[in-house]
Amino acid sequence: MDESTARQVLLIQAFETAGSDHPLWTADDRRWATRVALEGADPAARADRFIAARADAAVRRLAPRAAPVAAWLAHRLWHRRWAVAALLLGVVLGFVADTVGAGHRINLLGTGVWGLVAWNVLVYLLLVLPFPDGWMRRGLSRRMLDLRGLLRGARQEPVFDRVAQTWTVASAPLSLARAGVLMHLGAAGLALGVIAGLYLRGLGLDYRAGWASTFLGASTVHQVLSALYWPAQQALHFLQWLPFVVSPIALPDLAGFEAMRLVGGEPPAATPANSAAPWIHLQALTLAMLVVVPRLVLAGLGGLRALWWSKRFPLKLEGEPYFDELLRQQRREQARVTLLPYAQDTTPAANEALRGWLQPLLGETMVWQVQPMRAYGSEDDTALAVSLSGRPTLVLPRFDLSATPETEVHGRWLRALQGAAAKAGAPRCVLVVDESGFVQRFGQTAPERIEQRRAAWQALATDLGLTVLAVRDGVPVEPSATAVRRQLDGATA
């Protein structure tokens, strides 16, 4: 699945998993898109192809209804010219940054060139160490793209905010790779600009090299600079056979370093020994070896990584309830629903009403199963495993609103159910709360008690990551019905 296809898929997913129905994309539209994708689809075909075909059909119907949808899909999130611009901007900034400064002298211990080298070495360490790299990934995934700005005219639509959030998270690997390309090219350009500035200014100015330090003597400076410039010296020895490479450069001895000391900040007398030309060659080669080449290599690798992600977008399909339901439809599998009453049994009429509400959402071939009531305080893990042995696609633990939810009883049983469900293939789970008797008893005299009890069950469900479906005589009531309908029928035929 490539990047453009993934954008379509995530756009449709945002519409179909929103908390409430959207007038631009109804349940009939969702079922139509699934039927179109299923026509001629091979049940054994790759999952991403079916998902992509369905998203393409959905977008063709949705785009004419909403201008922001078409604008979002048509907007390019990456331009190759950005890479060229990053390189050129770095070159300009590096050139205008005079690392030599006033006095026409090069301080061999100055922070200009060596500061640039040190910063790049620090960046290389950050890219290698796991903790800073993870920190960079999290930061870039949050800040790389503000997609809400692309959806102009849709700021009052929560679904478009969801599109932006979903895409930003899903595209984090791709965005990180592209951001890395810009960062590396900019750093390489900065070093190239500094090198160009050194040589071009040296053509019209007579630079002299020296050093000054409050704490270091000539012997220490000699050792430090010999170590720092050793890679560049070895490179010149290795490349001396090339016609455009200068001859190998030997550093002055200890006496020569002592003569190059800058006393009182004044430049040393002009002599062949303190000419800056050899030092400029060494500094340029050091920047090329430690900054330009590594950064260009990293930029190239990042570009290849970005190209890979753009052609094989890292969209997770397995293990996501939304996509699991779509793939079940692709395989023409029957939806299997298991109702688990807890502490209070249900009536056949209520069961039939709930089954009738679910069937249009999960398909006419839906298999419906009602398990025996579980007693209050039941902790029989074996019974739960038996209840889920048929590998249901949807589990409905049912409670009565008259019961006060208890974390140590109801919560513990629900956690056991979630554990058993995970072992049975992780079917979706919706918490059904029957309001019939409680509303009939207190609806006229104490409606505040109903709201308090609803809030208590909702709090328990939220802690467990479950959705609540409120029913009366088996018929779902709003607003819970809309939320669950959105969760269940986003991928049904």
Number of C-alpha atoms within 10 A of each C-alpha: 17 16 19 14 21 23 22 23 22 19 24 22 20 22 23 25 21 17 18 18 16 14 8 13 16 15 20 12 16 21 18 18 23 25 18 16 22 19 9 8 16 14 16 8 11 12 18 18 15 21 23 19 20 24 25 19 17 24 20 12 16 17 16 12 14 12 14 18 22 16 14 23 18 10 10 9 12 10 8 8 9 13 21 15 15 20 23 19 18 23 25 17 17 23 22 13 15 15 19 21 11 8 11 16 22 23 23 21 16 15 13 17 19 17 12 17 19 14 12 21 14 11 13 15 13 16 14 11 11 11 11 14 14 13 12 15 18 15 13 19 20 14 12 17 19 12 18 17 13 18 22 15 11 17 13 9 11 13 21 23 18 19 22 21 17 17 20 21 15 18 21 21 20 23 24 20 22 23 18 21 28 20 19 26 27 27 25 29 28 27 27 25 23 28 24 18 21 21 15 12 15 16 10 8 11 13 21 24 24 25 22 20 14 5 6 11 13 20 13 12 20 19 11 14 13 15 11 14 19 16 16 23 21 13 16 20 15 11 15 14 11 10 8 8 12 14 15 16 16 11 16 15 12 15 11 14 19 17 18 24 22 18 13 7 12 12 21 17 13 12 9 9 16 24 18 21 17 18 19 19 20 22 21 21 20 23 23 19 16 19 25 24 13 16 25 18 15 18 25 16 15 21 20 15 18 22 17 15 20 20 14 13 21 18 18 10 15 11 10 9 17 19 19 18 22 22 22 16 23 26 16 14 15 16 22 18 26 21 25 25 21 21 17 15 16 21 11 11 11 16 17 15 17 18 19 14 15 20 16 15 21 24 16 13 13 18 16 17 17 15 16 13 15 20 13 12 13 15 16 13 14 9 14 21 18 13 23 24 14 13 20 24 26 21 25 19 20 25 24 23 22 17 14 13 20 12 13 9 13 21 16 15 22 20 13 17 24 20 15 22 24 13 14 18 14 18 22 22 22 21 22 25 25 24 22 18 14 18 18 11 13 13 14 9 10 11 13 12 14 18 10 11 18 19 12 16 22 19 15 19 18 12 10 13 11 17 18 25 24 25 23 18 17 24 20 23 13 11 13 18 18 17 18 20 21 22 21 21 23 27 29 24 25
